[in-house]
Amino acid sequence: MSLSEGVHIDWMGHVEQANHDGHKLDMLLSRPQRYRGDTLNTGMFPTITTRVTSPAKEVISVKFVHWNLEENGPHFHLHHHNPKLSISGKKGENIEFGSGSLKLSVNAAPNELGFRYTGLDDEKITSHSFRSIGYVRDQTTEKSQFRDGLFMESEGYMLVALDLGVGEKIYGLGERFGPFIKNGQSIVISNEDGGTSSELAYKNIPFYISSKGYGIFVNDSGKVNFEVQSERTTRVNISTLGESLQYFVIYGPTPKEILNKYTALTGRPAVPPSWSYNLWLTTSFTTSYDEKTVTSFLDGFRKRDIPLGVFHFDCFWMKAFQWCDFKFDEDVFPDAAGYLRRLKEQGLKICVWINPYIGQASPLFEEGRKAGYFIKRKNGQVFQWDNWQAGMALVDFTNPKACEWYGGYLRKLVDMGVDSFKTDFGERVPFKNIIYHDTSDPVKMHNYYSFLYNRCVNNVLTDALGESKGCLFARSATVGSQKFPVHWSGDPESNAQSTFEAMAECLRGGLSFGLGGFGFWAHDIGGFEGTPTAALYKRWAQFGLLSSHSRLHGSASYRVPWIYGEDCSKVLRDFVKLKISLTPYLLQHALEAHRTGTPLMRATFLEFPEDLNAYNVDTQFFLGPDLLVAPVFTEEGTVSFYVPLSGTKEGSNMKWVSWFDQKKVYEGGKWYTEQHDFDTLPLLVRPDAVVPINRQLKAAQDLNEEGLELLVNGTILSTVSIELVDPDQTYTVKKTLQVEPADGKVKVSGHLQPKITYLQ
């Protein structure tokens, strides 16, 4: 490892002390000990106190501490259980710590420190080998003053390195728009407003999944650095600023099992309301609009028979420079309450844009300043800046009274008829020379602020409307934010234009994000910046309407389809109706996301972990477990996609089948290249699948038993349970159908006998 001048790493190499009871293993690590003088830490050699615990079965936590300083937080909310453990061994020997099938073996022989993690059949999954646990002293910062002599301070970091195996691949770490496989990348966990075309990310999650069947979660709400096979080609280096570092090894061995255990620890995704699966339309960002404009859009959708479920008012529903004052601009919407009421009478749900900042021109600014509801500088003055809204302040969500104040204005909007808030921003949060109401560490609050902001808004909706009756449309996130869906990708752009490349980078971001335990995700159909071509609009509409959630949104141009051509209206209409017909299927697997952490939109390897080819695929995805979606990323309609090995018995004639043309069947384990017009794309149904749909639904929130249809692909090999979720209470299963094999066909037990359609 090459170090800059003034930077020094003290590597641990010896277990000096080791003690364990039935619940934990405590160790004192030091540099290698050659003689008694080494125990004096001459030359500033430290020790690292280490505690090994297990919060849940097959999850092992290791916390390394240099100096045991009081930690102000904020801290992630983690759920701990008391699994049965096995701990044996002592100093000078191997110490074994076991939690279910996951075992940690510590080499405690003199000067031979090493950690080795194993899973089923004692197969190694990762380890700490030579020089992989250390404390870093950085004397190149302002903190270090040579005139202080013996008492010169250093900036301290904890550093650990986890070994990678041959061919091992790393995924996740939040909504990242670059290469889907993270090997070779240096990633900083720091929420930033960077669009979708850089290494920056709105939603940073210090958790990754390995193709070897385990995950690593770093329990630090601040900045975490991951060097994934970059600084060292056989390791993942992890470093944090400060005196401690805690990570959790989460054993699967399947990716779904890893996500299940991770979300059991950090929080399950909440279930959004059924109406949220309808199409959303917005005013776009900097476009000019008023009540007449909005009405003309809605009339255009009705005229073209395009079902629309949610209308969103973006930033300029409020007066310029006054974001946020939470009041409709009376010059544009003179009777806002009446207008919202008329929209609701048309069956629409309403969403409005907000952010956590209060501009100086807002009437709320003085109110919040006098009450102490804003983040302050160390000198006691309110922190203000001009980078977005002139003179804006940031609401301090660590102050319960500030949350109540901010939420009170949102509650008035809910009472007017608002069902959803687009919680924009939450990343532009200062971390130098500021103080929070609860004395939280500003550096760690930079990421964690997004959690507090979105939790405050989510609580307003839940308290006012009930559980799973409203939802967010959030941009920023951290660990635990999966409890406040829905999230969207931010601002898709490529060279400030809407392009196929921007569309592809969005998909990569969504797939990575889902591997962090987030169940529901959307993106701006047509792209945010620039104006899409008609071809791009139609392809993005297909992709968007086969995503978890679907929204038409842009920056300086509208996204109503007819301005791009009436053929765009047809494509949009067809795919909106297709998605609505999938409502029974979507609601069932949304509940799966809540129970297990498996996202509704999921990476191919999440469904097929035994197919090694699946780990390289990032231009397609699964919607639920049974529908393979391959968006078209070319102007001419050419698309290549991989059909996974389905896992059916050798010699079986069961094949994948096209949703649009059941004469087209596909064998697993092969790549295909096809040409598609704008009315289709590769949408394949998995072998042995039973997919519940309802072609009679007019909206996702409609009752879904009458008209229920089961699509059966091939001969099912065992009983399949279909849960019919109550669209009015999306946590509730109204009825469960047992679909059983019967002489090459299927039969359904119970009184409800849906139509059965055999796809092959």
N, C-alpha and C positions, 0 to 999 in steps of 0.2 A: 504494500500500500504506500503510495507516494503522498507525502504530507507537505503542506506549505510551511515555510519558516514561521515559527511562533506557534505551531499547532503540535500537540503531543498527545499520544494515546497510551494510557496505562492499561495493559492487557492482563486479564485474570488468567491464572494457570494452575491454581492450587485451591483445594478445599481445606481451609484451616479449621473450621468447626462444622459440625452437622448434628442436628437434633430433630427428632420427629415424634409426633404422637399419632393418634388415629385420624387426624384431620389436616395436618400440614407438615411440610418438611422445611426446616430453617437451616440455612447454610451461611457461612462467612467465607467469601472468596477473596483471594489475595494473589499477588504476583507469585511466581515460583519461589519457593523458600529453599535457599542454599545453606544458610546458617542463621543463628538466632538474631543477628543484627538486622536481617531482612524484615523482622516483625516491627521494627521501629518506624517504618514508612519514610526513611530518610530519602531525600530527593523527591519528596511529595508523592510517593507511591501510595495509592489509596487501597482501601478494601471495599468490597461491594457486598452488602447484606442482601441475601436472596431468600425469598419465600415462595414455595411451591404449594398450590392449593388446587382444588377442583370445584368449580361452582355447579357443575352438572356432569352427568355421566358422559364420558369420552370427550371431556373438555378439561384441559389442564392449563392453569394460570401460573405464570412465572413473573415475579416482580423483583427487579433489581434496583437497589437503592444505594447511592453513594453517601450523601448526607441526608439524614432523616429530618428534613425540614417540613414545616407545616404547609400543606397545600391548600391554597384558597379556592381552588376549583375554577371554573365549573367542572362537574363530573358527569359522565354519562350515567343514566339510570339503568342499572343492570339487575337482572333477576337471578338470584342465587338459590340453589337447592342443596341438598345434603346427600350426594351419592355415596354409595359404598366404595371405600378405597382400600387398596392394599399398599402398605409401605414397609419396606424392610431394608436392612443393611446399615452400615455405619461408616464413619470417617476411616479412610485408609482402604476401603473396599468399594465395590459397586453398591450404590443405593438405588433401589427400585421403587418407583411411585406409579401405581396403576389406578386407572379409572375406566372401568369397562374394558374394552379391547385396546384402549390407548394406554401406552406405557412409556414412562420416562426413565431411562437408565442414566445415572450420573456416575461418571468415573471419578471416584473420590480418592484414588491412589495418590500418593505424594507427587505433586507437580505434573499430574497427568489429567487435569481437568477436561472433561468432555461431557456433553449432553447428547443422548441418542433417543429419538422418539420412534416408536414402532406401533404398528397397527395389527390387524389380523395376521395370524401365522407368524408373528414376530417380524414382519417385514418392515424394514426401515422406511420412514417417510421423510424425516429431516433430522438435522442434528446441529449442534455447536461443536466445531472441531477446533484446531489450533488457532489461537488468537481470534476469537469470535465474540468475546464478551469484554467490553472495555469502557473506560471513562476517558472522555476527550477534554483536554484543556486548550482553549483557544486564547492566546495572548496577543491577538492582533486587533482587538476591539478597543473602544474607548474605555472599557471597564479596566483594562490593564494599564497601569501607570508605573514605569520603572522606578520613579522616584519614591514609590511606596516600599521599595526594598523587599524585605522578607515578607511583608504583608501585601505584596502585589497580588491582585485578584485576577482570575481568569473567567472567561465565559465557559460554562460547563455543559457538556452533552453526554448523554448515555448512548452507547452504540452496541448493537448486537448484530451478528451475522448468522443467518440460517442457511444451511447447505442445500443446494439444488442437485437433483439427480440428472443423469443423462436423458435428454429429451423432455425433461419436465417443463411444463408451461404454466405461466402465472396469468390470472385474470382478475378483473374487478378494479378496486381502489376508487370507486365512484363513477360518476358519469364522465367518462373520458372519451374524447372524439378522435384521438389518434389511433395507432394500431391496436387492434382488439387484444392480441397477445402482448403482454406487458414486458416480456423478456427484452433486455437491451435498453430499457428506458429508466431514466431518473425522474422520479415523481415526487412532487411536494404536495402534501395534504394541506392546502390553504385555499379557502373559497375565494374566487375572484370572478369579476365580471369580464370575461374574455371571449364571449361568443362561442362558436363551435369549431373554429378553424385554427386553434392553437393548443398548446399543452396545458393551458389554464382550464379550470373547471369550476362551475357553479356549485357542484355537489361533490365534495371530497369525502370519501369514506376510508378510514385506515383499516381496511379489511380486504384480504385477497384470498382467492381460491386457487389451489394447485391441482394440476392434472393427476397428481399422485394420491389424491383422495383426502386432503386435509385443507383447512383454512387457517389463516393467521389474522387475528384481530388485535390491534394495538390500542390499548385503553388510554388514549390521550386525546383530549378535545382540542388541543392546539396544533401547531405545525409539526408534522411528522414527515421525515424524509425516507423514501424508499429507493434504493439503488438496486434495481432488479436485473441481476446478471450484467451490470454495467461496469461499476468500479472493480468488482471481482467477478470473473466469468463463471464461477461455480457457486455463487452465493447471492442471497438477498440481504443487503445491508440495510438496517433500520436504525435511525437515530432520532433522538428528541432533545430539545433544549431543556436543560434542567438537571435535577439530581436523581431522577428515577425514571424507569421505563417498565411498563407491564404489558405483556402480551399473553394471548390465549391461543393455544393450539386446539383446533376444533376438528375432530376426526369424523369422517363420513361413514364408510369410505366413498359413497356416491355423492355427487355434487348436491343433489336434493337433500340428502341427509345432513350435509354440512350447513346448508341454508336453514334447515329446520332447527338445528342446534344453535346456530348463530342468532336467529330471530327469537328463539326462546330466551336467549340471554339478553338481547338488546331491545326486544319489542316486536310484536307481530304487526304486519301491515293491517290497517283498518280497512273495512269494506266500504267503498263508495256507494252512493245511491244509484238505483237502476237508471234514473233519468240521465245520469252523467255519461252513459254510453251512447247517447244520441249525438248528432252532429252539433258542434258549437260554431257559431259565426261571430266575428268581432267587427268593430268599426275600423280596425287597423290602428296604427299608432299616430302618425303625424298627419293623417288625412283630415280633410275638412268634413264635418258631418253635423247634422242637427236632427231633430225629430223627423223632418221630411225625408232626409237621407235614409235613416234607419227604416222608416216605414216602407220606402221604395224597395229596399233590400228584401224585407220580409214579404212584400207583395210579389216580388220576383220569384222567390222560392215557392210560394203557394201556386203561382201561375204555372210553374214548371214541375209541380208535383214532387219537389225535393223535400223530404221530411227534415225539419229543423227542430232541435230540442232546446237549445240554450242560446241566448243572445248575450254577448259580452260588450260592455262599454269600456273602452281603453282610457288611457290617462286623461284625455281632454274632456271627460265628462265633468271634471272640475275646472275652474278657471286657471289659466296659466299663472305660474309663479306661486300658486296657493296649494300645491300638493304637499301634504294632504290637508284639506279642510272638511272632506267628507260631505260636501254639498254640491248638488248638480248645478252647473253653470246656468243661471236663470236666463241669460241671453240666448242660450242654445236650446235649453229645455225649460220653458216657462212654467210648465205644469208637470214636473217630474213625477210626483206621486200619482197623478192621474194617468200619466203615460205608462208608468210601470204597471199600474192596475190593468190598463187595456192590453198590454203585452201578456200579462198573466192570464187574462181571459181568453187569449188565443192559444193557451196551453204551453207557453214558453216559460222556461226557467231563466232567471236573471243573474248575471255575474258582473261585478264591477272591479276595476283595477284599483289597487292600493299599493303603498310602500310604507316602510317604517320610519320615514323621514317627514319632518314638518318644516316647510319652507318659511323663511322669515316673514313673507308677506301673508301667510295664512293667519286668520284670526285666532287659530289655536296656538300659535307660537308663544305669545305672551302668557297665555293661560298655562301652558306646559312649563315655561321657564320659571314663572313665579312659584309654581307648585313643586318644582324640583323633579320633573318627570323626564328630563333629558340627560344623556351622558354628559359628564363634565370633564373639563381639563383639571389637572392637578392643582391649579390656582383657584379652583372653585367656580370658574366661569363655564358657561355652557359651551360645549364643543360645537363649532359651526364651520361649514365650508361651502364652497360654491360649485362643487363638482357634481351637478345634477340639478338641484333646485337652489336658487340663490339664497345664501345664508342659512341653509337648512341645518336643523338639529336632528339628532337621532333619539328616538324613544328608548328609554332605559327599561327594558323588560325584566330586569332583575328586581325592579321596584314593584311590589304587588299593587300599589295605588296607581302607578303609571299604567299597568296592564288594565286595571279597572277603568281608568279614564279613557284610554285608547279604545278599549272594547266597548265602552258605553256609546261612542259615536258609531261604531259598527252595528251595534244592536239597533240603533235608530234606522239604519239602512235595511236591516233584516225586517224590521217592522213595516217598512215601505214596500217590501216584496223581494228583496235581494236574497238569493239562494246560495250564492257562491262568491268568494273573493279571490281574485287573482293576486296572490301575495308576491308581487314582484320584488326584486332586489333582496337585500339581506346579506350581500357579500361586501359591499363598500362600507366596511366597519373599521374605524381606526384602532390602533393598538399601542400607540406611543403617547405617553404623557397624558393619559386619561384615567378616570376613576369611575367605577360603577357603584350603584347604591349598596350592593351587597358585598363590596370589596373583591369581587371576582378578578382573577388575573386577566388583564386586557388582551394579552397575547393569546390565551386559550379562548377567550370570548370571541375572537375574530371569527372562528368557525361556528362556535356554539350559539352565537347570536341568532342564527337562522332557526335553530330549534325553538328558542324562547319566543321569537316573533311568530312563527307559524303555530306554535301551541296556543298562544294567546288568541289568535284569530280562530283557530279550530274550536277552542272552548266556547267562543261566542256563538258559533253556528250550532254546536251540540246543545248548549244550554237553551238556545232560542227555538230550535227546530226539532231536536231529538237526535238520537244516535243514527248515523247513516242517512240523514235527511238532507244535509248540505255537504259541500266539499270545498276544498281549496283547489287552486290551480297555481302551484308553488314553483319558484325557480331555484331557490337555494335550499340546501339540506346538509345535514350531518348525521351521525349515528343516532338512531331513534326517530328520525323524521319520517320514517316509513309509517308511523302511526297517524300521519296527517296527510293522506293523499288528497288530490292527485298531483303529480309533478310533471313539468314539461321541460323541454330541452333548452329553453332559452332562445337565443337568436341565431338560427341557422343561416350561415352565410359562407361564401367562398369568393374572396376578392370583392366583397361588398355586392355580390350578385346572388340570385337564386340559381343554383346549378345542380346537376346530377351529383357532382362531387359533394356538395353541401348536404344533399339528401342522404348519401351514403355515410357521411360522417355522423349524421344524426342517428342512423341505425346503430353504428358502432357504439355511440354514447349510450343509447338506450339499452343495448345488450349488456354493456359493462355495468350500468346502473342497476339493472335487475339482479346482477350477481352480488349486490350489496343488500339484498333483502327487501327491495322496494317492489311492490306488486303492480303498480299502475303508473303509466307514463304516456306522454303525448309529445307532439312536436308541431311546429307551424306548417300546415299543409301549404305548399307553394313556396316555402322559404320565407324568411323575414325580410332580408334586404333585397333591393332590386325588384324587378318584375319578372316572373317566370314566363317562359314560352308556353304556348298551349300544350305542347307535348310534355313538358316538365310538370305542368299543373295537373294533367290527367294522370301521369305516373305517380306523382306525389299523393294525389287523391286516393288512388288504389292502396298505396302504402299506408296512408294515414287512417283509412277506414278499416284496415285490418290490423291496426294497432289497438292497444288497450283503450285509449281515448283519442278523440278526433276533433281537431279544431282548425278552422280556416282563419289565418291571421297573417298580416304583413306589416311593414313599416310605413312606407310612403305611398303604397298603392293598395287598393281594395282586393279582396280575394273572392268576391262573388263570381261564380263561374262564367256567366254569360258575357262578361267583358273580355274573356279570352276566347269566346266562340261558343255557340250553342252545343257543339259536340262535347264541350267540357261539361255543360249542364247535364247531358245524358250520362256521361261516365260517373259524375258525382251522384246523380240520382240512383243509378243502378247499384253503386257500391254502398250508399247509405242504406238502401233497402236490404241489401245482402247482410250488412252488419246488424240491422235491427232483427232480421230473421234468426241471427245467431244468439239472440239474447238469452235463451235458456242455457245454452252452452257457456256463454260468458259469465253469467251469474254463478253457475256451478263452480267454475274454476277461479272466479274471484274469491269465493269462499275457501277454495283450496289455498289460495295465496295467503289468506288470513290465518288459516290453520297451520300451515307448514312453512311459509316464507317463500314458496316457489312462485315467481312472478307470472302474471298472465301472459306477457310477452317474454319469451325465453330463448336463450341461446341453444343451438342445435345440440351441443354436447351435454346440456343439462338433461335433455330427454334421452340421449343415446351415449352414455359415458363409456360403454364398452366398444364403441365404434371409433377407432383412433382417428379416422378422417374427420370426424365431427369437430375435433378440437381446433381445426384450422379455418372453420367456416364463419365468416362475418358479414356476408351479404344476403343472408336469409335468416329466418327465425321461425319459431313455433308460436302460434296463438293457442294457448292451452296445450294439452298433450297430443292432440290428434290432427291439427291442421298445420301443414308446412306452408309458409308464405315466402316467396322469392320475389321481392320487388324488382321492377325493371329499371335499370339505371342508364339506359341508352336511348338516344333520340329515335333510332330506327327500330327499337323493340326487341333487340336480341338480348337474351338472358341465359346465363349458365347457372346451374344449381346442382346441389348434391342431394341425393336421396339416400338417407341412412339405411344401414342394415336394420331391419325391423325386429329382429330377435325371434321370428317365428321358426318353427321346427324346420330342419333341413328337408328339402323335398316338397315343402308346402307350396301350393300354387297361389298363395295369397300375395297380392301386390298392392302398391300404392295406386290411387286412382285420382284423376283430375276432377276437381269440383265442377268445372265448366263443361267437360266432355268425358263422360264415363267410359267412352271407348278407348281413351288414352290411359294406359296403365304403365307402371314403372316398377322396375326391380330395384331392391335395395342394394346399397354399396356401389352405386354408379353415379357418374356425373352426366348431366344432360344439357344440351344447348338447344334452345327453341326460339322461334320468332312469334311475338304476340302482338296482335292489334290492341287498340286501347280498351276493348271491352273485356279483356282477360289478362291474366298473369298466371304464373305457376302457383296454384293453390291446390295442394294435394291432401287427400285424406289418408290417414295411416291405416295399414292393415289391421284387422281385428278391432276396429274402432266402432263405437256407437256414438253418434253425434246428435244431440237433441236440438232441433230447430223449430221455428214457428213462422211460416211464411205469411200468416194472417195478421201479424202484429203491425200496427201503425207507428208505434213508439216503443222504446225499450221498457218503459214503466207499465205497459199494459199487462193485464193478466195473461198468463202464458200456457194455460192447460188446453183450452179449446184451440184446435188447430195444431196441437203438438205433433211433431213428426220425428221419427228416429231414422237417421241415415246409418245404414249398416254396411260396412265395407268388408266383404268376405265372410268367412265362417269364423264366428267368435269361438275362442277356445275355452272360455270359462265365463261364469256369471259376471255381468257388468252392472254396477249400480249407477243409476241416473238420479241425481238429486234435483228436484224442482224447487228452486229458491223463490220465496215470496218477493215479488218485485217491490212491494211496499215496505218490507222489512228484510233487507238483504243479508242479515245475519241468520235468518230463519229458513229452515227447509220445510216446505209445505208438505211434500210427498216424496217418497223414494221409490223408484221403479226398479225392480230386479229383472234384468234382461238375460235370459238363459238360452244356451244353445239347444236346438231341437231339430235333429235330423237335417243338418245343413242349413237350417233357417234359425230363427229365434222366436221365443215366446216371452210375453211380458206378464208377470204376475200382478194380481190386483184388479180393481174395478176399472181403472183408467186404462183404456186400450188405444194408444196412439197409432197413427198411421205408420207403417214400416216401409221404408224404401231401401231396396238392396242395390248397392252401387255396382256390384259385379257378382 
